[in-house]
């Protein structure tokens, strides 16, 4: 199984280049987050991401990936992941939207996601975002040498279950390096002590996707956009994390 394959070990020099890619992703997040407001289109948010990539001399690992047409995924309300940006999709007060994007610097990849409210949002949806971020933090805390892939998934799942939220199945985190998606996969559910053993130098993208309702999903006719089958709202959070000698190092933050 893909979660049992051992991740590649990266040198400190390689991880520092991945950190540079991660900083580009962090800047994309910062600029896009600042632009999220009622009346903005997801197409506008994609253009902000493109501007950051161009200015920083980085390239997108999303654009052209299996034909994907944009540099960000923009997934509002009940869309879980892989939403295609468009000038026809206008954000409205009370929405939430997840933004997922990545960058390549000197061949090395970074990848991260966040979910934000559009204007004033309900306490229920604010809690959904907060729990998703807390589950990501728990997964990151479990990303230490000597643990196993199942420990990460168990940590993510435990936070979500305790809060009464559903954990989307079939969409996972992953190792990352010279490609955006490398083995092993990093599921958001897991049994402690199972799966590949984690080692110093592994770099993983951890990305919980939580929902308020049923975990069943459908893919829209564009063959990309994943939505909840029951229309319940979803949140997504992700960081690229290196395992260092002193614990996890988040590469996709300023």
Buried (B, 14 or more C-beta within 10 A) or exposed (E): EBBBBBBBEBEEEBBEBBBBBBBBBBBBBBBBEEEBEEEBBBBBBBBBBBEBBEEBEBBBBBBEEEEBBBBBBBBBBBBBBBBBBBEEBBBEEBBBBBBBBBBBBEEBBBBBBBBBBBEEBEEEBBBBBEBBBBBBBBBBBBBBBEBBBBBBBBBBBBBBEEBEBBBBEEBBBBBBBEBBBBBBBBBBBBEBEBBBBBEBBBBBBBBBBBBBBEBBBEEEEEEBBBBBEBEBBBBBBBBBBBBBEEBBBBBBBE
